[in-house]
């Protein structure tokens, strides 16, 4: 299947999410009860719902997107090599960044690619679009589509080869294929702290970009191609 994929039609993406509030105490009574019920399997013994509120970012009902990084392959005929251009949509206003990102998706009929994206990124973006009153981009709206009409690639799904028994992290696959680790500064579990406590969105953007570059490199490996050179990574505003 990958032999038929034209890289110039692929848009690689990754999202970073955080809890909607800095702490459990900022939730009103209704939402505290909803969160406690959601976390019923974790709230036991001396663990409270407040103790696990840092997990809220992974649930689209309780979290929000603060960064989406997208990357596109371009091919230089003269040099006979690929470059990769990245753009990040990030900020405190989730609705604004979703609108901007949706405009990018609607500008072309991209094949979307990410790591564990079918399980996390794609549905999370779609749900947050609905919550924010934004039309879901056609490339993410799978309602009524046949499986072969859904243009989504997931590098974790590709790596499974039909085996659904385990989760394989992007960091592990990067190590397996000799790709630089995207987790050399922070990892996903620390994003909420960097956002709410350190208030360092730029650091989160950089982390998100590293994930996207790693997925782009991994897809090249899956296609039996050479990795992108560092000088061929282009970061745009």
Backbone torsions as a table, in degrees:
resi	resn	phi	psi	omega
1	UNK	NA	-43.4	-175.8
2	UNK	-65.4	-23.9	178.5
3	UNK	-62.4	-27.6	-177.7
4	UNK	-89.3	-3.4	-178.1
5	UNK	-84.7	121.3	174.1
6	UNK	-86.0	115.5	-175.6
7	UNK	-58.8	-28.3	-179.1
8	UNK	-68.5	-11.9	177.5
9	UNK	-99.0	-0.1	-174.8
10	UNK	-97.1	130.4	172.9
11	UNK	-111.7	116.0	-179.7
12	UNK	-91.4	135.4	-177.5
13	UNK	-142.0	160.1	174.0
14	UNK	-151.8	148.8	178.5
15	UNK	-122.5	153.7	171.0
16	UNK	-120.2	133.9	-175.6
17	UNK	-128.5	155.3	178.9
18	UNK	-141.7	163.9	171.7
19	UNK	-59.8	149.2	-178.7
20	UNK	-67.1	-23.2	179.1
21	UNK	-127.4	159.7	-175.2
22	UNK	-73.1	-21.4	179.5
23	UNK	-155.3	161.9	178.2
24	UNK	-59.4	-34.0	-176.9
25	UNK	-64.6	-21.0	179.5
26	UNK	-80.0	-12.9	176.5
27	UNK	-72.7	144.0	173.3
28	UNK	-74.8	173.6	-173.4
29	UNK	-59.3	-40.2	-179.8
30	UNK	-59.9	-47.7	-176.7
31	UNK	-75.5	-26.0	173.1
32	UNK	-64.4	-41.4	178.9
33	UNK	-66.4	-41.3	179.5
34	UNK	-64.6	-40.6	178.8
35	UNK	-67.2	-41.5	179.2
36	UNK	-60.8	-41.2	178.5
37	UNK	-66.9	-40.5	179.3
38	UNK	-61.3	-35.6	-175.7
39	UNK	-98.1	22.6	-174.6
40	UNK	-56.7	-31.5	-179.1
41	UNK	-77.0	-16.7	179.9
42	UNK	-98.9	-27.5	-176.3
43	UNK	-83.1	99.2	179.3
44	UNK	-161.8	161.6	-176.6
45	UNK	54.9	-119.0	-177.6
46	UNK	-102.2	14.2	178.7
47	UNK	-97.4	125.4	-179.3
48	UNK	-106.3	168.6	177.0
49	UNK	-61.6	-34.7	178.9
50	UNK	-65.3	-34.3	-178.0
51	UNK	-64.9	-28.6	-175.9
52	UNK	-108.8	16.3	-179.4
53	UNK	-66.0	-20.5	177.4
54	UNK	-63.6	-15.6	177.5
55	UNK	-82.0	-8.6	-171.7
56	UNK	-60.2	-27.5	-177.7
57	UNK	-62.8	-23.6	-177.4
58	UNK	-83.8	-5.8	178.8
59	UNK	-108.9	123.1	-174.0
60	UNK	-64.5	-21.9	178.8
61	UNK	-75.9	-24.8	-174.5
62	UNK	-116.7	-7.9	-177.1
63	UNK	-115.5	-175.7	175.5
64	UNK	-150.0	158.1	178.8
65	UNK	-89.4	131.3	177.4
66	UNK	-114.3	-12.7	178.4
67	UNK	-155.7	133.6	168.6
68	UNK	-127.0	123.0	174.5
69	UNK	-109.8	132.5	178.8
70	UNK	-121.7	144.5	179.7
71	UNK	-135.9	142.8	179.7
72	UNK	-126.6	139.3	174.9
73	UNK	-81.3	140.1	170.1
74	UNK	-130.3	148.5	-176.5
75	UNK	-115.2	129.3	177.9
76	UNK	-96.0	108.2	-177.7
77	UNK	-62.1	-37.4	-177.6
78	UNK	-68.2	-42.9	-179.3
79	UNK	-88.8	-11.8	-178.8
80	UNK	56.5	47.0	-180.0
81	UNK	-151.6	160.2	-179.7
82	UNK	-92.9	147.3	166.0
83	UNK	-116.5	169.4	-177.9
84	UNK	-140.1	119.4	-177.1
85	UNK	-103.7	130.8	-177.4
86	UNK	-117.5	143.6	174.0
87	UNK	-139.1	134.5	-179.9
88	UNK	-111.8	136.4	173.5
89	UNK	-108.9	113.0	-173.4
90	UNK	-150.4	158.6	-179.4
91	UNK	152.8	178.1	-179.4
92	UNK	-80.0	-25.2	-178.8
93	UNK	-90.1	98.4	-176.5
94	UNK	-61.2	-40.2	-177.1
95	UNK	-61.6	-42.9	-179.9
96	UNK	-61.1	-46.2	-177.4
97	UNK	-69.7	-31.8	177.1
98	UNK	-68.4	-38.9	177.6
99	UNK	-62.9	-46.1	-179.9
100	UNK	-63.3	-43.3	-179.8
101	UNK	-66.9	-39.0	178.8
102	UNK	-62.1	-37.0	177.3
103	UNK	-62.8	-38.0	176.6
104	UNK	-64.3	-46.3	-179.0
105	UNK	-62.4	-39.2	-177.0
106	UNK	-76.5	-8.2	-178.8
107	UNK	-80.4	-12.5	-178.0
108	UNK	-158.7	160.7	-179.8
109	UNK	-93.3	69.2	-174.1
110	UNK	-73.2	151.6	163.3
111	UNK	-87.5	120.5	-176.3
112	UNK	-90.2	138.8	-176.6
113	UNK	-138.1	137.9	175.0
114	UNK	-159.9	-177.9	177.5
115	UNK	-109.0	122.0	-171.7
116	UNK	58.9	27.5	-174.3
117	UNK	-74.6	-30.3	178.4
118	UNK	-67.6	-30.3	-179.1
119	UNK	-88.0	-31.6	-172.9
120	UNK	-120.6	-69.9	-169.7
121	UNK	-59.3	-51.8	-174.9
122	UNK	-62.5	-51.2	179.1
123	UNK	-67.1	-33.0	-179.7
124	UNK	-63.8	-47.2	178.3
125	UNK	-59.9	-44.4	-178.5
126	UNK	-61.8	-44.4	-179.3
127	UNK	-66.2	-42.0	-179.4
128	UNK	-69.1	-30.0	173.2
129	UNK	-61.6	-47.9	179.5
130	UNK	-59.9	-45.8	-178.2
131	UNK	-62.1	-33.9	-179.2
132	UNK	-90.1	5.0	178.2
133	UNK	72.5	30.2	-179.5
134	UNK	-108.9	136.4	177.6
135	UNK	-64.0	133.1	179.5
136	UNK	-67.4	128.7	177.9
137	UNK	-55.8	143.9	-175.7
138	UNK	-56.1	-35.0	-177.7
139	UNK	-71.6	-13.1	177.7
140	UNK	-106.7	-16.6	-177.2
141	UNK	-85.6	102.4	-175.3
142	UNK	-94.3	-0.2	-175.8
143	UNK	-59.0	123.8	177.2
144	UNK	80.0	-2.6	-179.2
145	UNK	-83.9	147.2	172.7
146	UNK	-78.4	153.5	-176.1
147	UNK	-51.5	-39.3	-177.4
148	UNK	-77.4	-7.1	177.2
149	UNK	-91.0	-11.1	-179.8
150	UNK	-87.2	112.4	-176.1
151	UNK	-93.4	70.7	-179.9
152	UNK	-125.0	135.2	173.0
153	UNK	-117.3	139.5	178.3
154	UNK	-132.7	114.9	-175.1
155	UNK	-64.9	-28.5	175.6
156	UNK	-71.3	-40.3	178.0
157	UNK	-63.5	-41.9	178.6
158	UNK	-63.0	-38.2	-178.2
159	UNK	-69.2	-25.2	-178.0
160	UNK	-69.6	-29.9	-177.6
161	UNK	51.3	39.8	178.8
162	UNK	90.5	-6.1	179.3
163	UNK	-89.8	116.2	-175.7
164	UNK	-108.5	24.3	-175.0
165	UNK	-86.8	-16.3	-172.9
166	UNK	-147.3	159.9	175.6
167	UNK	-99.7	132.5	177.3
168	UNK	-116.9	118.6	-175.3
169	UNK	-71.8	156.7	176.2
170	UNK	-63.7	-38.3	179.9
171	UNK	-61.9	-40.1	179.0
172	UNK	-66.7	-45.0	179.3
173	UNK	-65.1	-34.4	176.3
174	UNK	-60.9	-43.4	178.9
175	UNK	-64.9	-41.8	-179.5
176	UNK	-59.0	-39.7	-174.9
177	UNK	-100.3	10.2	176.0
178	UNK	69.4	32.4	178.6
179	UNK	-100.2	142.1	179.2
180	UNK	-56.2	138.1	-178.2
181	UNK	-68.3	135.4	175.2
182	UNK	-82.0	-5.2	-174.3
183	UNK	-106.0	35.2	-177.0
184	UNK	-83.9	-3.5	176.9
185	UNK	-122.6	-69.9	177.3
186	UNK	-126.4	169.5	172.2
187	UNK	-126.0	177.4	-173.2
188	UNK	-56.9	-33.1	-177.4
189	UNK	-70.5	-14.6	-177.1
190	UNK	-101.0	-6.6	-174.7
191	UNK	-60.7	-41.1	-178.5
192	UNK	-60.4	-39.1	-179.3
193	UNK	-69.6	-42.1	179.3
194	UNK	-63.2	-33.2	-179.7
195	UNK	-78.5	-54.7	-171.5
196	UNK	-82.7	-30.6	-177.1
197	UNK	-100.4	-51.2	-179.5
198	UNK	-80.5	-22.3	-178.5
199	UNK	52.4	50.3	-175.5
200	UNK	-120.1	78.0	-178.6
201	UNK	-65.1	-33.7	-179.3
202	UNK	-62.4	-39.3	178.1
203	UNK	-64.2	-39.1	178.1
204	UNK	-67.8	-40.5	177.3
205	UNK	-58.9	-45.4	179.7
206	UNK	-61.3	-42.0	177.9
207	UNK	-61.7	-43.0	179.4
208	UNK	-63.4	-41.2	178.2
209	UNK	-61.4	-40.2	179.4
210	UNK	-62.6	-39.1	177.6
211	UNK	-62.8	-42.9	-178.6
212	UNK	-65.4	-43.0	177.2
213	UNK	-61.0	-40.9	-179.6
214	UNK	-64.1	-42.5	177.3
215	UNK	-63.7	-40.9	179.0
216	UNK	-61.9	-41.8	178.1
217	UNK	-66.2	-41.0	-179.7
218	UNK	-62.9	-41.0	178.5
219	UNK	-62.5	-39.1	176.4
220	UNK	-61.3	-42.8	178.1
221	UNK	-61.8	-40.9	179.2
222	UNK	-63.2	-27.5	178.6
223	UNK	-91.6	3.6	178.4
224	UNK	72.5	29.4	-176.1
225	UNK	-110.1	168.6	178.4
226	UNK	-74.0	151.3	177.8
227	UNK	-70.7	155.3	174.8
228	UNK	-67.0	142.3	174.6
229	UNK	-80.0	151.3	-179.5
230	UNK	-57.3	-39.1	-178.6
231	UNK	-72.0	-9.7	179.3
232	UNK	-98.6	10.9	173.7
233	UNK	-95.0	121.8	-175.1
234	UNK	-118.1	122.6	-178.3
235	UNK	-105.1	122.1	-177.3
236	UNK	-112.2	157.2	177.8
237	UNK	-83.8	NA	NA
